[in-house]
């Protein structure tokens, strides 16, 4: 059972405010920041449980706000189906609540994502390869989602490589994130890993997450998104490295 001390609750709410701010500025990053920070404070299993409601609300908002939901859902059907299957398969590791390997895997996922976003060249995937790559990318993303609670790798760089228009990309990311969140919630429930007290706290965390998104939208108009994104990724890289090192000793 998680100890809901006043300081821990304050830290959780502050984390979701910061994570929401990152999402408000960049259009992504809420689960990555939340799992990265909370995974260093509490077990990754509890952190993933707290992530469910704020992530679901903010991602559904992002998904439904765009104009191309139907066409994107058909285009990426194989990807999202593979995400669901992979998430259930990977959830065995997270549900075991063995913090050392899950913290190490979470840290490695943060390093791969941040390192790729900072240093790798933008990939361009021809449309003819999508039927082959979409289920593969979805399956790997699902495995990592189930094992770590982070669902950005490799789905985000893959979707960014398809040459989607700006609004289509934002909505496609919302589709991937929403399906990943719902699949993670279902997988944790399947393992009996949900607690009512954690679900209640997860629901309350929607408030700071939405407040952070609102603040992030204001910051986006005053600070270069590219500069913000670069420092955000550097912080993720350092956090991931710290988690891997801590789990190794």
C-alpha angles and dihedrals in degrees: 000000000000117000105235096203117166092251094050092048090048090050091049093050092046089051093053091047091054091043091050090049091054090050091048091054101038105022092241142043104085097116092037093054094039094050093041095053100033091044087064092051104038136011116295089238093059091041090054090050091053090049096060104082101038091045093047093051097045094042094047088051090052092046099048096042093070129083102232107058097129098047093044092048090054093044095051099035093117091049095052094044089053090048090057094048093045093048093055090048094049095043091080089075095049094043090053086067093212096155101198099063094035092050090048091049091047091050091048091050090052091049093049093047096045094041093050093047093048103041112014122094118246110269124221117206117193114233092241090069095054097090089057100037101040097068091041093051091043092051094050091045089051093050091052091044092053094045100041110013090239116115106180102092124108096347097070098052089042094053090044089055095058097078095242120170115258096259092042091052093050090049094044089053089049090052093050093045094046094050091045092051094048091046091049091050091049092047093050091047089050089056091046090242097135120100123195093228091053091048091052091050090046089055092050090050088067088078098061090038092056091042088053092050089053091049090047092054089054092048090049089063093051106035129050107260089213092057093045091048093050094053091042090055092046089054090049090050092053092044092050092049091049092051093050092048093046091051091049097058 
